[in-house]
Amino acid sequence: MTQKKVYIAGAGGMLGEAFYQVFKDDYLIKCTDKDVNANWLSFLDFRDFDKYKQDVEEFKPDYLFHLGAYTDLEFCELNVDDTYLTNTIAVENAVYIANELNIPLLYISTAGIFDGKKELYDDWDQPNPLGHYARSKYMGERYVVEHADRYVVCRAGWMMGGGPDKDKKFINKLIKQLVSGKRDLYIVDDKDGTPTFTVDFAKNAKAIIEKEYWGLYNLVCKGQTSRREVAEELVNIIGLQDKVVFHDVTSEYFKETYFAQRPACERLVNKKLELRELNIMRDWRIALKNYIGLYFSEYLKDKF
């Protein structure tokens, strides 16, 4: 039986690394990004429609995965045109290419597309994006749903993955503070959400695609939580619970650094996957412990 082929565009970040690890043994894959930071990556800027189309057509894949996006909310607020070119227009490029080749498209959306007024969001709740990052991602999501012939859209939550080099999110930021010697952690107490381990995410996306359950899905770890709870769990895993002092602050405390508007609640539930009996995501605490063990054990050795 011939191995199926997957083209993964925008694979240079924390999510791309997980998809590479999860798919590389069962599929022939080609991973591209404008930041070539690994030997399994080749250069492609998917905002260049002609080159994107040519590169995918030459590989002749059975699936197109479009992963890359600008995810720094402050950058997106300050670079609006670049944000929509990257997070929305490039997605339209991907839809056109996938339809032209008659192959399914995987697109990654985000819990950030909701306005945070509800305590929990299922797959059918109506998005209401607050800022340019969220709006650009939601417009990409809508274009896929409305125009792609076959697609899987997966909405991720608070992403964790990639380890010290590729994790630009909450977990690695906290670890860097702890490694630098900080023992007073100031954590916002007005933001709730659902962590999402990139490896678990890629595995569940693989299961959806192989079942050919085309459609739109929430895809996050099990269990609802807050920034404070995640920080406490991380400190416990590392073994610094008796040395760290937590200080509860509101988002106003960090407003100069994190000035982009964020929803108060980004808690998702994988309702459609549960109904399809295909929700293989683990509890976020188990996933966090696994993530630290897999990606940070060497980095943290002899640090404390």
C-alpha positions in Angstrom: 0.0 0.0 0.0 1.4 3.4 -1.0 2.0 5.9 1.8 -0.2 8.9 1.6 1.4 12.3 1.4 0.9 15.4 3.5 2.0 18.9 2.7 2.4 21.0 5.9 2.6 24.7 5.4 3.7 27.0 8.2 5.3 24.2 10.1 8.2 26.1 11.8 6.4 26.8 15.1 5.4 24.8 18.1 2.4 23.2 16.4 4.3 22.3 13.3 6.9 20.5 15.3 4.2 18.3 16.9 2.6 17.5 13.5 6.0 16.5 12.1 6.6 14.1 15.0 3.0 12.6 14.9 2.8 12.2 11.1 6.3 11.5 9.9 6.3 7.7 10.5 2.9 7.0 8.8 2.9 9.5 5.9 5.3 11.0 3.4 5.4 14.6 4.5 6.8 17.9 3.2 7.1 20.7 5.8 7.7 24.3 4.8 7.9 27.7 6.6 9.5 31.1 6.0 11.6 30.4 9.1 13.7 27.3 8.3 14.7 26.4 11.8 15.0 22.6 11.5 16.5 20.2 9.0 13.1 18.7 8.0 11.9 22.2 6.9 12.2 23.8 3.5 11.6 27.4 2.7 8.2 28.7 1.6 6.3 31.9 2.3 2.7 30.8 1.9 1.6 34.4 1.4 3.1 34.2 -2.1 0.2 32.5 -3.8 2.0 31.4 -7.0 4.9 29.8 -5.1 2.6 28.2 -2.6 0.5 26.7 -5.4 3.6 25.5 -7.3 5.2 23.9 -4.3 2.1 22.0 -3.3 1.3 20.9 -6.8 4.9 19.6 -7.4 4.6 17.5 -4.2 1.2 16.1 -5.2 -0.1 15.6 -1.6 -3.2 13.7 -0.5 -3.7 16.4 2.2 -2.8 20.0 2.7 -2.3 21.2 6.3 -2.2 25.0 6.7 -0.8 25.6 10.2 1.1 28.9 10.2 -0.2 32.2 11.5 0.9 35.3 13.4 -0.2 34.5 17.0 1.3 37.4 18.9 -1.7 39.6 19.7 0.3 42.8 20.2 2.1 42.3 16.9 -1.2 41.8 15.2 -2.6 45.0 16.6 0.4 47.0 15.4 0.7 45.3 12.0 -2.8 45.0 10.8 -2.3 44.5 7.0 0.5 42.0 7.5 -1.8 40.1 10.0 -4.7 39.8 7.5 -2.3 38.9 4.7 -0.8 36.1 6.8 -3.8 34.9 8.8 -6.6 35.4 6.3 -5.6 35.9 2.7 -3.0 33.1 2.9 -5.8 30.8 4.1 -7.9 31.7 1.1 -4.8 30.7 -1.0 -4.8 27.3 0.8 -8.5 26.7 0.1 -8.1 27.5 -3.6 -5.1 25.1 -3.8 -6.8 22.3 -1.9 -10.0 22.6 -4.0 -7.9 22.7 -7.3 -6.1 19.5 -6.3 -9.3 17.9 -4.9 -7.7 17.2 -1.5 -8.9 17.9 2.1 -7.6 21.0 3.9 -6.7 21.2 7.6 -6.9 24.7 9.1 -6.1 25.7 12.7 -8.4 28.1 14.4 -8.4 29.4 18.0 -10.6 29.8 21.1 -9.7 33.5 20.9 -12.4 34.1 18.3 -15.0 34.2 21.1 -15.8 37.4 23.1 -15.4 35.7 26.5 -18.9 36.5 27.8 -19.9 32.9 28.2 -18.4 30.5 30.8 -18.0 27.7 28.2 -18.1 27.5 24.4 -19.1 24.4 22.4 -18.5 23.9 18.6 -21.8 25.7 17.7 -21.4 28.9 19.7 -21.2 32.0 17.6 -17.8 33.7 17.5 -17.4 37.4 18.2 -13.7 38.3 17.8 -12.4 41.2 19.9 -9.1 42.2 18.2 -7.3 41.9 14.9 -5.6 38.6 15.7 -9.0 37.0 16.6 -10.8 38.6 13.7 -8.1 37.6 11.1 -8.3 34.0 12.4 -12.0 33.9 12.4 -12.2 35.2 8.8 -9.8 32.4 7.9 -12.0 29.9 9.6 -15.1 31.2 7.9 -13.5 31.1 4.5 -12.5 27.5 4.9 -16.0 26.4 6.2 -17.8 28.3 3.4 -15.5 27.5 0.4 -13.4 24.4 1.0 -14.8 21.2 -0.6 -13.4 19.0 2.2 -11.9 20.4 5.4 -11.1 19.9 9.0 -11.0 23.0 11.1 -9.7 22.6 14.7 -10.0 25.3 17.3 -7.1 25.2 19.8 -7.0 26.7 23.3 -4.0 27.9 25.3 -1.3 26.2 23.3 1.6 24.5 25.0 4.3 22.6 23.1 7.6 22.9 21.3 9.9 23.1 24.3 12.4 25.8 25.3 13.2 26.8 21.7 9.7 27.0 20.1 7.3 27.6 23.0 6.5 31.4 22.9 3.5 31.0 25.2 2.6 31.0 28.9 4.4 27.9 30.0 7.8 28.7 28.6 7.5 32.3 29.8 6.9 31.1 33.3 9.7 28.6 33.1 12.1 31.3 32.0 11.2 33.5 35.0 11.8 30.6 37.4 15.1 29.6 35.7 16.2 33.3 36.0 15.7 33.0 39.8 12.3 34.7 40.2 10.2 33.3 43.0 7.5 35.9 43.1 5.1 35.2 40.2 2.4 37.8 39.3 -0.4 35.9 37.6 -3.6 37.3 36.2 -6.8 36.2 38.0 -9.3 37.3 35.4 -8.5 34.9 32.5 -9.9 31.4 32.1 -9.3 28.9 29.3 -8.4 25.4 28.3 -4.7 24.4 27.7 -4.0 22.4 24.6 -0.9 20.2 24.3 0.4 20.4 20.7 1.2 16.6 20.5 -2.2 15.6 21.8 -3.8 18.1 19.4 -1.9 16.6 16.4 -2.8 13.0 17.4 -6.5 13.9 17.7 -6.4 15.8 14.4 -4.9 12.7 12.8 -7.7 10.6 14.2 -10.3 13.0 12.7 -8.7 13.0 9.3 -8.3 9.3 9.1 -12.0 8.8 10.0 -12.8 11.4 7.3 -15.0 13.2 9.8 -14.8 16.5 7.8 -16.0 19.6 9.6 -15.3 22.1 12.4 -14.2 21.0 15.8 -13.2 22.4 19.2 -10.0 20.6 20.0 -8.6 21.3 23.5 -7.4 19.3 26.5 -10.0 18.1 29.0 -10.7 20.2 32.1 -11.4 23.9 32.4 -8.9 26.1 34.3 -7.4 29.5 34.8 -4.0 31.1 34.4 -3.4 30.9 38.1 -4.2 27.1 38.3 -1.9 26.4 35.3 0.9 28.3 37.0 0.4 26.5 40.3 0.4 23.1 38.6 3.6 24.0 36.7 5.4 25.0 39.9 4.3 21.8 41.5 5.5 19.6 38.6 8.9 21.4 38.7 9.0 21.0 42.5 9.2 24.7 43.6 5.8 24.8 45.4 7.5 25.6 48.7 9.6 28.4 47.2 7.3 30.3 44.9 4.9 33.1 46.1 1.9 33.8 43.9 0.5 37.3 43.5 -3.0 37.7 42.0 -3.3 40.6 39.7 -5.8 41.7 37.0 -4.9 42.1 33.3 -4.4 45.8 34.0 -1.1 45.0 35.7 0.4 43.9 32.4 -1.5 46.4 30.2 1.7 48.1 28.9 3.1 44.8 27.6 -0.1 43.0 26.8 -2.3 45.8 25.5 -4.3 43.8 23.0 -7.8 43.0 24.1 -8.3 39.4 25.2 -11.5 37.6 26.1 -12.0 36.9 29.8 -13.0 33.3 29.1 -11.7 31.1 26.3 -12.9 27.8 27.8 -13.9 25.3 25.0 -15.5 21.9 25.3 -15.0 19.2 22.6 -18.7 18.5 22.2 -18.7 17.3 18.6 -15.8 15.0 19.2 -17.5 13.6 22.3 -20.6 12.9 20.4 -18.6 11.2 17.6 -16.7 9.3 20.4 -13.4 10.5 19.1 -12.3 12.9 21.9 -8.9 11.4 22.8 -7.5 14.6 24.4 -6.2 14.1 27.9 -6.8 16.2 31.0 -4.6 19.3 30.9 -2.8 18.4 34.1 -1.7 15.1 32.7 -0.7 16.7 29.4 1.3 19.5 31.1 3.2 17.0 33.2 4.0 15.0 30.0 5.0 18.1 28.2 7.5 19.2 30.9 8.9 15.7 31.1 9.3 15.3 27.3 10.5 18.8 26.4 12.1 20.4 29.5 13.8 17.6 31.5 17.2 18.3 30.1 16.7 22.0 30.0 15.7 22.1 33.7 18.4 19.7 34.9 20.5 21.3 37.7 18.7 24.6 37.3 17.2 24.7 40.7 
